[in-house]
Amino acid sequence: MKRYLLLISLLSMACFGQKPRPVSAKDSTQVREQVNQRVSTLGEALAKTNEWNEVSIAFQVDTSAIEQRLRLYLDIDYSTSGMIKYTLGAEEAYDQLLNKYYRLLLDKLNEEDQSTLIQAQNYWQLYRESERTLNRKLSNEDYSGGGSIQAVFTASRYLAITKARVLELYRYLLRFENVTD
């Protein structure tokens, strides 16, 4: 029994011995270099297969960079504030991708259909803002019991909404895969 208690104690110390720490400038440089190297390798590997079109390769590289950056930053700073900061950073990065893939799709459409996409995007932006407002309200102590974890849930939901729209725009672009310009 003493051995089991000792083993459990040692495992607990080993698991909890690492503390989250703020991300330093050196850490950021290392993360950036690691991500750049990994996505470069990914892009080259996908291009060599000749099974991926240019948009698909770009999408895989773009999204992989965001996901890897988020994971690497959270490996360093997994505190509540770190989770919020880096999740919101990932959401901002996906928002930039949203604009990129929106413009790519817009450029493929004729003038009449462009207005339909513009209208759909405007409605989606209203939806996103409404969801954010609802999400913040549901995080209030009256509904959720409060606590700092609610901010993590809110940030995660922001990320999920934007990420889903980027994926949706990308899937629309895939419909053009067999159509030549």
WOWO-V215834 format. One record per residue. PSI is psi in radians with two decimals (NA if undefined). OMEGA is omega in whole degrees, 0 to 359 (999 if undefined). NEAR is the number of other C-alpha atoms within 8 Angstrom. Layout:
PSI|OMEGA|NEAR, PSI|OMEGA|NEAR
//
This chain:
-0.71|180|4, -0.64|180|5, -0.73|180|6, -0.74|178|7, -0.72|178|8, -0.77|179|8, -0.79|179|8, -0.73|179|8, -0.79|180|8, -0.73|178|8, -0.69|178|8, -0.78|180|9, -0.67|180|8, -0.71|181|8, -0.65|184|7, 0.11|181|7, -0.47|179|7, 2.26|179|6, 2.57|175|5, 2.61|178|8, 2.72|177|8, 2.59|178|7, 2.15|180|9, 2.99|176|6, -0.67|178|6, -0.75|177|6, -0.79|181|8, -0.72|178|9, -0.77|179|8, -0.74|178|8, -0.85|180|11, -0.79|180|9, -0.76|179|8, -0.81|182|8, -0.80|180|11, -0.74|180|9, -0.78|182|8, -0.77|182|8, -0.51|175|11, -0.80|178|9, -0.74|179|8, -0.85|180|9, -0.76|179|12, -0.75|180|8, -0.74|180|8, -0.68|180|11, -0.62|181|10, -0.46|183|6, -0.35|184|7, 0.32|178|7, -0.10|185|6, 2.35|175|9, 3.00|185|8, -0.75|181|6, -0.72|180|7, -0.70|178|9, -0.81|180|12, -0.74|180|9, -0.80|179|9, -0.77|180|9, -0.81|181|12, -0.86|183|9, -0.62|178|9, -0.70|179|9, -0.77|181|11, -0.83|182|11, -0.73|179|9, -0.74|179|9, -0.79|179|11, -0.84|182|11, -0.77|181|8, -0.71|177|9, -0.70|180|12, -0.42|174|11, -0.54|180|7, -0.91|184|10, 1.60|180|12, 0.38|174|12, 2.92|178|8, -0.81|180|9, -0.60|176|7, -0.76|179|11, -0.74|180|12, -0.88|183|12, -0.86|186|8, -0.47|174|11, -0.75|177|12, -0.59|175|12, -0.70|177|8, -0.67|178|12, -0.73|178|13, -0.70|179|8, -0.71|177|9, -0.57|177|14, -0.66|175|11, -0.71|176|8, -0.65|178|10, -0.82|180|12, -0.69|179|8, -0.89|184|8, -0.46|173|12, -0.82|180|9, -0.71|178|8, -0.76|180|9, -0.76|180|11, -0.72|180|9, -0.41|181|7, -0.27|185|6, 2.67|173|9, 2.97|187|7, -0.77|181|6, -0.76|181|7, -0.44|175|8, -0.70|180|10, -0.57|177|8, -0.77|177|8, -0.75|179|9, -0.78|179|8, -0.78|179|8, -0.72|180|8, -0.69|177|8, -0.73|177|8, -0.68|178|8, -0.69|178|8, -0.67|175|8, -0.75|177|8, -0.83|181|8, -0.79|180|10, -0.69|178|8, -0.74|178|8, -0.70|179|8, -0.74|179|10, -0.82|178|8, -0.77|181|8, -0.77|178|10, -0.73|180|9, -0.72|180|8, -0.31|177|8, -0.19|178|12, 2.66|182|10, -0.59|181|8, -0.57|184|6, -0.67|190|9, -0.20|186|9, -0.09|176|7, -2.75|181|11, 2.73|183|6, -0.36|180|7, -0.43|180|8, -0.61|178|10, -0.58|176|9, -0.77|178|11, -0.74|180|8, -0.83|179|12, -0.71|180|11, -0.67|179|11, -0.71|176|9, -0.82|180|11, -0.80|183|13, -0.71|181|9, -0.84|182|9, -0.74|179|13, -0.71|180|11, -0.66|180|8, -0.69|177|9, -0.79|179|13, -0.70|179|8, -0.78|179|8, -0.71|177|12, -0.76|180|10, -0.61|174|8, -0.75|180|9, -0.58|180|12, -0.41|179|8, -0.37|179|7, -0.03|187|8, -0.72|183|8, 0.15|180|5, 2.25|179|5, 2.60|180|5, NA|999|2
//
